[in-house]
Each structure stands twice: as structure tokens, then as C-alpha cells.
Amino acid sequence: MQNNDTVSTDILIIGGGPSGLATSIHLADLLKLKGLKHRILLIEKGSSIGSHILSGAVIKADVFKSLLPDVDFNEIPFNARVTTDSTVFLSENGSFKLPVHVPYMSNSGNYTASLGQICRYLAKKAEEKGVEIYTGFSVNEILYKDGKVIGAKTIDTGVDHHGHQLENFQPGTRIEAKLTIFAEGTRGSLAKILIQKYELDKGKNCQIYSLGCKELWSVPEGNIKPGEVYHTMGYPLNLKEFGGGFVYGLNDNRVAVGLVVGLDYEDPAFDTHDAFQAWKTNPFISKFLKGGKLVEYGAKTLPEGGYYSIPKLYTDNALIVGDSAGLITMPALKGVHLAITSGMLAAKTAAEALSKNNFSESLLSQYESLVKESVIYKDMYPVRNFRQGFSKGLVVGSVHFGTQLITGGAGFFGKLKSHPDREATKTLSEFKGKPFKERFKGKLDFDKVQTFDKVTDVFYSGVHHDEQQVVHVKINNPDSFSAINIKQYGATEQYFCSSEVYELHTDKNGHQELRIHAENCMHCKTCDIKSPGDGITWSVPNGGNGPEFQNM
Ligand SMILES: Cc1cc2nc3c(=O)[nH]c(=O)nc-3n(C[C@H](O)[C@H](O)[C@H](O)COP(=O)(O)OP(=O)(O)OC[C@H]3O[C@@H](n4cnc5c(N)ncnc54)[C@H](O)[C@@H]3O)c2cc1C
């Protein structure tokens, strides 16, 4: 794909994760069956497929048999079938294996995997079927005509911090498409604009998120076997905070460890990365890592509002799939099979639209009907109130969950509302809990053997950004930012950021400002979600910028 062009395509897919790749593969197959020839173009901002992919992951794998019916299942690069699967309750130094599974958390029959590796495999399959995949291009603008989506445009490059054109200026490519499919993953920066513009979230619960910090380790033989799976509850979180940890045994003596924390916490100084480091000091976790080496670090948010937060999934000429549509089933922490299912259903709808040359809302509404008949509904509807129930903490949440289990998900109060995560953060004067640093005293010394400070961890993500570009995280209201975000909330951005993008700088006169080190950005998008007062907007940087995940 050349810059400075207008490119025309039948289908444009924005994002090369499982949802976008599944859309492209299934659509190519369906068009072949119908004897139709159409151009399918998939654009990915990572330098290669997989470089921006981060997941756990333990995957419900059956959906791959439907997506790739002609492929020998053993050819798909999963790691290992789950052999051991337990939930463990942690205190600071102790652990207690729960005798039974928390409902919906069983992983029997599932597979451990690196989702990045799986995506690279899917991309190869897609290209074999004629899908055109372009990596290293960030799509940063939706194109409209007569109020309807007509495609999207990649970012202009060769501009300085102020947006002034430099000698190497290259205008982005306009990609005009009959149908544009938004597969950008969590908090899709264009999907967000699309949802707002067409009010696709009207009457729905707002989306809420958690942040997951993850490390991949290489460990001595015997520390953990491939297919061993542990989920943890309790430490380092308190009764008001939602989340938990995971330990997944992989091939070649590697282990994936991570902590996922609901972004509806109150403490303005809460730091998910640092809490993750504290979690690793618990003896139940540290025994898996002993004698090992950190290989990679990364972080990503995940949408967990559930069924009631799913937006309308279509508008004229456009569909939304995967995490951009909020298709994750909590409490199972599973989104990959739903991303792939939504991609396949979007493909089915797209094939129909192409054969009738009709991309109107009324035809595309088929997609939402198909979703309601699928495993997406089957998995998400029974737990439709799950996450909202925990907004008041573990005790109230567990009671809610109990009532939901005996009422098929309804609970005793019907549809529970969700609230934007940023509204849960308390100001410095409102927050009465124990200060974060005191809570984890002695646990945040970061020995650089088993625990790491943020900057060191960021190094292990391979992150890089071109110096010459408009800063891709923008303070929305510079005039009020200092008074609200710095004075009232103590620059909570410096703590919630997974990758040391935000630094509170105090000059010799005591004047404070938030400095932005956008070059560290992991693309987790927490700032877009958690910054108080709608403080920050995250948008895509230059294509190929960001982390360089190998096996996350
Ligand atoms: C810590 C963590 C643990 C998880 N564990 C599990 C698990 O164990 N099992 C499970 O099933 N699920 C798990 N999930 C959820 C699962 O990873 C997601 O549901 C799934 O990856 C969603 O797929 P997707 O294609 O919608 O989005 P993604 O996988 O996020 O892919 C989106 C792609 O779009 C690209 N993109 C975004 N915007 C643009 C743009 N504007 N221009 C160009 N490219 C763009 C991104 O770079 C990315 O490559 C986990 C998630 C996290 C964060």
C-alpha cells in the first residue's frame, strides 16, 4: 500500500487481532464458496502481526475448528491442553487452594497459548486465501460521505510535535470501502468515535475496563509444566478492589504471569504494575519464577462491562467486532473465542451484503441477530450482571453473584448499572484508605531479579516511537487539567499508567506539571479510560510504533 493515494476496496478491516483475522479468513472462504471475487484489506498498526497482541492466554479452542475446517487442529500453534486448573486464594504470604472451581472458571478442555503466535498463524492462513494484510499502518480517521462511513485514512507521517509538515512529510492513505469493519480491540480509538457519532451506546450500560499487566518468564525445568493453570484471588487486592492473577504453564519451560485489576478502584495512587510486582512476592507465585529470567513485559486493558455494555454492532457501511464491541465473558476472562465468533458472523453478514451490493443498516442488522443466536449470547447473557455486582467490593459482589447463579443471571435487582471507571477514583482529600506505598511497604523494592520497576519492565516490551510526530496522548482541557488532575487527584496518571508515560514534574518554584513520555506507551489505553474529568484522549501514533511483543 502506497502513501499519498486513495485506495478502493470492498472490505476494510481495521485491526489484525483474532477478531479482524477471523473476519478476513471466513469472508474469503464464504466468497470462494459463492464464486465471488472481492478485495479484502486488513490494516494493522503493529510493525508485524502479533507485535501489539497481548492476552493471557487460556483459550476455548473449539471455534478454531469452525474457522479453519480444512486444517489439522494440531497444526495450530497452541501450547498445551490444560492439565491442572485451580483457583487459589492468596494472603500476603499465604495461599489456600479453593476445593471447587468458582462457577464459569473451569478451564477443562482449553489450551494455553501465546495469542501473538496464534495471530501470526492466522495471518498466514488469511494471506493464503487472498486477504491483503498491511502491517505498520495506523488508521486514525474515519471517512464519511453524506453522514455515512465510507472507509478510513491512515495517519500522516513526517510531522513535528505541533503537526507542522517536515521534509519527509507523507500524507496518509485514504482507503474507501463498501464496508468497514472495526476490529481494533479494547477501547478502539476509532470505534469509540463511531459509537459516539452514531449513538450506538444509547440505552446501554457504559463500558468498564480492567488493566492487565503481564510478564513472560523462562524458568528452570520443573518449576511448572505446560498446561498447568492457576488463577488467584485476594492479595494484593483488598476487599473493595476487583481482579485477580493468573499463572499459565507454557512449553519450553516458560510461564506467563499476570495481574488483572478492575479500573473502578478508588485510590488515586493505585498502581497496577506495582501491585503486580507485590503479587509476585507471594511464595505461591514466586516458587514458579525462582531461578528464572524475565523475557517480556506488556500491559493491556480489557472491556468487562459484559452483555449490557455491548453497543449496537452496526451502522450503515460499518460493523464492530471483538473487544471493540466489548465481547468478553467475565468471570471466565475469555475473549478470544468470542472475538473469533464475532469475526465469523461479521464475515457471514459481509458476504451477504456483498452478494446483494447492499451495505445499509437494515441488511447489516443481521449481524446483531446472528450474535444473539451464537455462543456470544450464550456465554455473556447468564453473567450479564456479574461485573457490575462487584462495583461495591468483593463481599457485596459475591452476594450478588450468588443470587445471579440461582436466577439465571438476573439477580434480585434486575439490570445493574455500570459507571465510568474514572468516576470511581477519589480525590486526595476524599480517599481515606491506607496510602498505596504503605500498603505495600517492603514489597516495592524491586530487586531486578524477580520484581522490576516500571522503566525496566518497559524495556522488556521493546517499545519504541518515532520522535517526530504529534504526541498521541492528548490532554483534553489544558486549562483545567492542573487544577483537577494534579491538585485534586495528585496526578493519578503517573500511577495508573502501565508504562511510565506520565511524570509529575515540580520545578524549583513548586510549580507542578504533568510531563508526557509518549515514547514509552504500551498502547494499553488506561489513560483514555481512567484519567479524571475526561482528562486524556489516546489515539494511534505512527504505524509500526509501540511495543514489539514476540510471544504475548
Ligand atoms: C491481560 C489479559 C489477559 C487475557 N486473557 C485471556 C485468556 O486467557 N483467554 C481469552 O480467551 N481471552 C483473554 N483475554 C482477552 C483477549 O485477549 C481479547 O478478548 C482478544 O484479544 C480480543 O481480540 P480482538 O481482535 O478484538 O482485539 P486485539 O487482540 O486487541 O487486536 C486488535 C488489533 O487491532 C490493532 N489496532 C487497534 N487500533 C488500530 C488502528 N486504529 N489502526 C490499525 N490497527 C489497529 C491492534 O494493534 C491489535 O493488533 C485477555 C486479555 C488481557 C488484556
The ligand as a Gaussian input file, in Angstrom:
#p B3LYP/6-31G(d) Opt

LIG

0 1
 C       -4.192000      -9.469000      30.392000
 C       -5.207000     -10.145000      29.504000
 C       -5.449000     -11.496000      29.645000
 C       -6.385000     -12.123000      28.838000
 N       -6.537000     -13.476000      28.951000
 C       -7.383000     -14.115000      28.123000
 C       -7.454000     -15.540000      28.146000
 O       -6.737000     -16.195000      28.908000
 N       -8.326000     -16.142000      27.293000
 C       -9.111000     -15.433000      26.428000
 O       -9.890000     -16.041000      25.677000
 N       -9.052000     -14.069000      26.394000
 C       -8.200000     -13.399000      27.193000
 N       -8.088000     -12.037000      27.122000
 C       -8.958000     -11.300000      26.187000
 C       -8.496000     -11.448000      24.734000
 O       -7.118000     -11.229000      24.619000
 C       -9.260000     -10.473000      23.847000
 O      -10.635000     -10.674000      24.036000
 C       -8.933000     -10.654000      22.372000
 O       -7.560000     -10.448000      22.142000
 C       -9.745000      -9.674000      21.528000
 O       -9.388000      -9.769000      20.179000
 P       -9.577000      -8.511000      19.210000
 O       -9.178000      -8.950000      17.859000
 O      -10.910000      -7.934000      19.396000
 O       -8.551000      -7.409000      19.759000
 P       -6.976000      -7.424000      19.907000
 O       -6.483000      -8.777000      20.198000
 O       -6.647000      -6.364000      20.891000
 O       -6.430000      -6.976000      18.476000
 C       -6.681000      -5.685000      17.967000
 C       -5.614000      -5.341000      16.941000
 O       -6.013000      -4.121000      16.280000
 C       -4.878000      -3.274000      16.138000
 N       -5.372000      -1.892000      16.050000
 C       -6.064000      -1.224000      17.010000
 N       -6.403000       0.004000      16.570000
 C       -5.894000       0.122000      15.327000
 C       -5.926000       1.188000      14.364000
 N       -6.607000       2.318000      14.590000
 N       -5.252000       1.015000      13.191000
 C       -4.626000      -0.169000      12.930000
 N       -4.590000      -1.211000      13.805000
 C       -5.225000      -1.070000      14.980000
 C       -4.069000      -3.560000      17.401000
 O       -2.709000      -3.175000      17.227000
 C       -4.254000      -5.067000      17.577000
 O       -3.255000      -5.788000      16.898000
 C       -7.145000     -11.368000      27.895000
 C       -6.896000     -10.003000      27.751000
 C       -5.924000      -9.397000      28.531000
 C       -5.637000      -7.928000      28.333000

